[in-house]
């Protein structure tokens, strides 16, 4: 195998684990509540910590990645993340668990950006989009691995031992990364200091120009709300809802959450194809997906505890499928801004995208605990959460109508 494909496989595997770690709490929520003596608010905060740490770490990564290089950045941060996984596995209190999740968020924060930078250096520009799509698909498989497969592993060895085992696999991958990966091919070259300064200067000026664009803020808020709600349920709240409100076993809950991820994987290419080939619009594909997303939230808010497993599986599959239309927001902002600002624009939106899950993970936990302190994971609490999410989606959907449609003609 050539070095470049080894680099692709190793770094993509690390991104797989990044996506896996962020989604684990949905399956082990019941154990965390018991073992760490948590309430609903504490569980939400614990899960949100990963996303807060991940998002904030994007700021120094954007500055240091070019200077230090992805190999050392990914190695160093990943070792910090492995430490966080072990601390989390050994946690006996909220504070220790919180520290573990924060270190995990920081440690996984460079796995996507570092991978994409290595793809830029090692592969031809004509293959970049295809490989990037494959990387994102591998990441979504990581989300899926945190459902039924994790539930199987937890049933066999317990959640603590499961995290220790995964941290061991992570360590092997990081050692392989350090030994195999190189920042550039042997014939590659690096930017001169003058070129680097110019690039950094352009990045800052582009950032200021981006902040003046109304479309940037509207699209960012749309991604913040849409992905925030999806990821909050994908990575945590779907678990307690399905087991405690709907009465499913942990295994069946894992199957339902797995289907949410299957829907997200299937929806991305479908929405992209419809946008490019059939409907020739970005804005109205996103708006249509959001409308169905709102409808699903309202249906979930009205479900009774004796809802059939088939109905739940259909709803959660649709949940993932229609939410995935939001990926076109990145395309829309790229086409809205000048070409030289496309990267800055998409990175700027990604910050809001990653903050969204943190806010909704924690916020929904606070909401349920405040409204129903004696039954914060009961049917009424989740009905209030789903209703609030539907209302916020409706408000942001109306605001999103003020953006301009885009479509790059090819």
N, C-alpha and C positions, 0 to 999 in steps of 0.2 A: 504493500500500500504506500502511495506517495505521502510525503509529509503533509501536504496541504489537506488531503482528505482525512488524515489522522487528526489534524488540527480541527477540522470541521466536526468530526465525530466526538472528540473529547470536549470541545467547548459547547457543543449542542447538548451533550449529556449533562454538563454542569448547569445549563439553562433549564433542562428538564427538572433537575433537583430544586432549582430556585422556585419554579412553578409548583412543584410538589410540596415544599415546605410551607408555602403561603396558604395552601388549601387544607392542611391536615386537621385543623381544629374542628371542622364540621363533623368528622367521623368520631373523634375522641372527646367531643364536648362533654358528654355525660361523665366520663372518667375524670376530666379536668375539674368539673364542678365538685366532684367528691374528693379527689385526692389533694386539690389545692385549696379546698374550702372556699370556693368562689360563689358569688351570686351572679345574676344575669349581667349586671353592670360590669363586674370584674372580668367576666368571660369576654365581653365585648371589647373592653380595654386591652386585655391580653392579646386578642387577635389583631386589634388595630395597630398595636405597637410595631409589628412587622412592617406594615405599610407606611407608617410615619417614618420609621428609620430608613426604609428603602427609598422613599421619595426624597427626604432631606439629603441623603447621601449622593443623589444624582448631581447636586450642585458642585461638590468638590471633584467628583468623577469627571464632569465636563471640563474642568480646568486642568486636572492632573493626568488624564488618560493619555494625551499626546506626549506629555513630558516624560512620564514614567514608563509608558508602554503597557499594552493589555496583559502581557504575560505576567509581569510582576504585580500589577494591580489586581488581576483576577486571583493569582496565587495568594497574595497577602490577605485580601478581603475574604476569600473562601476559607482560609484557615481560621479567621475570626468567626465566620459563620459556623464552622464545625464546632468550635468552642461553644458557641451559643446553643447548638443542638444538644451537646452533652450537658450543659448547664440546665437546659429545659428538661431533659430526660431525668435529671436528678433533683428537680425542683420539689420542694415540700411546702412552698408558700407562694402567694401571689407575687411578692417582690422578686423572688428568685426566678419564677417563671417569666415575669416581665423582662428581667435582664436577659434571659435566654432568647426570648423572641426579638428583642431589640438587636442583639448581636447577630441573630439570624438575618434580620432585615438588612443590616449594614453589610453582612458578609455576602449576601446574594445580589447586592445592588449593581455589581459590575458585569454580571454574567451575560446579560443581553448586549449591552453597549460594547463590551470587550469582544464578544463574538462577532458582532457586525463590523467592528473595526478590523479584526483579523480577516474577515471575508473580503473586505475592501483591498487589503494588502496582498492576499494570496490568490484571489480569483479574478477573472476578467470581469469588467463592468457589465458585459452582456449577460452574465449569469447571476449577478447580484440579487436581482428581484426574486428569481426562482429560489435561490438558496435561502434568502431571507424568509420566504413563505414556508419553506421546509422547517427552518428553525422555529418559527412560531407554531407550526403544527406539532413539532416535538415538544414544545413547551406546554401546549394544551394536553398532550398525552400525559405530561407530568401532573397536571391537574386531575386527570382521570385516574392516575395511579394512586392518588390520595383518597379514592372512594372505595370501591369494592376490594381492590388488592390490599390496600392498607387495612381495611376492616378484617380481611382474612388473617393478615399478619398479626394484628392486635389481638384477635381471638386466640391465636396460637401462643404468642409470647408476651402479650401485654404491651401497652403503648410506650412505656419507658424503654423496654428492651428493643422495641421496634425502632425508636429514635436512635438508640446507640448503634444498632446494626446499620441504619441508613447513614449515620455519621461516618462509620467505618468505610462504607462504599464511597462516600464523598471524599474521604481522605485519599483513597486509592486514585480517584479521578484527578484530584488536585496534584498529587505527585506525578502522575502521567502528564498533566498539563505543564508542569514546571520543566520536566525532562524533554518533552517532545516539542512544545510550542515555541516558535520564534516569532518576533513581532513583524518581521519582513522576510521575504525570500532572500536567498544569498545574493542575488543581483539587485535587490531593492535598494532604495536610497531614502534618506530622511530629509525632511525640510531643513533648510538653513535657518539660522536664528532670525534673520531678517524676514524670511517667509513666515516663520512661526509667529512673530510679533504682528505681522500684517494680518494673518489669519485670526489671531485673537482679537485684534482691533476691530476687524470686520464683524466678528461674532458679537462683540459688545454693541456696536452701532446697529447691527441687525436686530438685536434684542430690544433696543429702545424703539426702533421703528415698528417692531411687532406689537409692542405694548400700546401703540397709538391706533391700532386697527380694531375697530368694533367687532369684526367677524372673528378675530382671534379670541376675544373674551366670551362671545356667545358660544362658539364651538367648544371652547375649553370647558365652560360651565355645563354644556350638554353632555360632554364626555364624563365630566366629574359626577354628574347625577346618574347618568345611564350606567356607566361601568361601576360606579360606587355601589349602587343598589344590587346589580348582578353579582359582583364579587363578594359583597357582604353576605349574601345568601349562599353563594357557591362555596365560600371558604369557612362559613360558620353557621349562620342562623338556619339554613335548610335542615341541618342535622337535628337540633332540638325541636324544630317545628314538626318534622316528620316522625320523630320517635315519641315525643311527649304529647303533641296535640293530635296527630293522626294515628298514633299507636303502632307504628311500624317497628319491626325489629331493626337492629343496627345494620344487619346485612341488607334488608330490603331498602332501608334508607340510603345505603351506599349505592344500590342499583339505581334508585331514582336520581340521586345526585350525579351518578355516572352519565345518565341520559341527558342531564343538563349540559354536560361537557360535550357529549356527542352532538347535540344540537348546535352548540357553538362552533364545533369543527366543521359540521356540514353547512352551516349557514354562511360562513365567510365567503367561500368560493361562489355560492349561489347568488348572494347579494352583489358581489363584484361582477359576475357574469351578467346579471340582470341590468346593472348600472351601465356597463360598458356596451353590451351588445343589443339589448332589447329596449330598455326604457330611456337610455341616453340621458340620465340625470343622476346627480348625487343627492341633492337636497330632498327630493320626493321619495327616494328609496329609504333614506334615513327616517323621514317623517312617517312613512307607512309602517316601518318596523317599530317605531316608537308608539304609534297608535295601538298596534296589537300588543305591545309590551304593557301598556297601560291597562288594556282589557284583561290581560292575564293577571296582573296585580289585583284588579278588582274581583276577579273570579276566586283567586286564592283567599282574599279577605272574607268571602262569603261561604267558603266550603265548610261542611259539617265534618265532625270527627269520624263519621262512618263512610267517608268517601272511599271509593274503590282504589285499589292499587293501580289498576289500568288508567283510571282518570288522572291520578297523581303523576304517573309516568308520562302521560300525554302532555300534561300541563308543563312539567319541568323540561321535557324535550323542547316544547315550543318556547319556553322561557329562554333557553340558550339560543335557539335558532333565530328568533326575531330580535333579540338583543344584539346579536352579532352584526346586524346591519350598521351598528355604530362604528365599525372599523372604517367605514367610508368617510368618517369625519376627518381622519388623517389625510385621505386623498383630497378632500374638499379644501382643507387649509393649505395643502401643498400647491393646489391649483389656484388658490386665491392670492397667495403671496408670490412675489418675483422668484424666479428659479434660484437665485443665489441665497434666498432666505428660507428655502423649503426645509432644510435640515433644522435650522433654528426654530421654525414654526412648529414642526412636528415634535421636537424635543420639549418645547414650551408646553404644548398640549399634554405630553406624556407626564409632566409633573403633576398637573391637575388630575389626570387619569389615575395616578397612583395614590394621590391624597384622598380621592373619593372613597375607596374602600375603607380607609382608616376612619374617616369621619362617619360613615354609615355603620361600620362595625361597632364603633363606640357609641354613636348617637342612638342607634336603635336599642342598644342595651340600656342606656340611660332612660330612654323613653319608656320602655316596658317596666323597668324597675320603679320609675316615678309614678306611672299611672296605676300600676297593679303590684304594689310592693309585696303582697301576700301570694301572688300568683303571676310572677313576672315571666313565666314561660307557658302560661295557659292560653287557651283559645282567644280570649278577649285581648290579651297583650299582642298576640300576633296579628289579630284582625286590625288593631290600631296601627301596627307597623306597616302592614300591606296597604292600608288606606292612605297613610301619610306618604308612602312611596309613590302610589298612584297619583296623588295630588301634586307632588313635586315634579313627577314626570310630565304631567299635564301642563304645569306652569312653564317648565323649560322647553316643552315642545312648542308652545305658543311663542316664546322668545326666539326659538330657533327659526321660526318662519320669517324673521327679519334678515336672515342671511341670504346671500346671493347664490344661485345655483352655479355649478361649474362642471365642466367636462372637457378634458383635453382631447382635442381631435387628433387622431392618429392617421 
